[in-house]
Amino acid sequence: MISVAIDGPAGAGKSTIAKTASKKLGYIYIDTGALYRSIGYFVVSNGGDIDNAESVVSFLPNISAEIKFIDEAQHVFINGEDVSDKIRTEEISRAASKVSAIPKVREFLLELQRGFAKKYNVVMDGRDIGTVVLPNAQVKIFLTASAEERAKRRYKEQIERGLDVSFDEILADIKERDYRDENREIAPLKPAEDSILVDTSNLNIEQSVQAVIDTVKSKIGE
Ligand code: DC
């Protein structure tokens, strides 16, 4: 089985790029951020205290998380409920970032992620895929873009959706999330030693997808 690990900060276009590249390669795409978001969503919607690790961890024994593919799209089910369309809010982004810093939450999700790579050729996108989840992945890519460029993209996206947002707040939020993800004690966001850096600051989606595909092909010799 071939595993392509794609790690990098929020807003670098990772999921769009990884999804499109996986289709072209004929591999399964796994968005691991959705798992952390789903745990965050479950805790928040069941009255847990997202800032208290003990409270979050107390929910884990009652959570069964599954990934299913519907029309080729990944859906996350928590205790049988499809939560996929409820986990994309700013509130759940923050909750996901917080629960992802808790070691027991990471441990809880580890086997689920590894299981897919055992069965299928995968493109797996996250923060610690090349470093922790799939340290033996044949291809490791660290996909990034400057914080300003990521904020610009997020701002444009929100304005197009008709939301009234401030660029400075978005930039501050991105920087805060980067800081938390990069400085947490467990599985901090950092490039694996054997990863290849793809910086999308000056690339459009198509060029970024091509850069990923070229990197995969050069590594696996196709
Ligand atoms: O990629 P995303 O924005 O959906 O991820 C949500 C949060 O989950 C983000 O703050 C980082 C965290 N995360 C993680 O710690 N490890 C992963 N493999 C994927 C996401």
Residues whose N, C-alpha, C, O or C-beta is under 5 A from the ligand:
A	BS01	DC	A10 T32 G33 A34 Y36 S93 A96 S97 S100 D125 G126 R127 D128
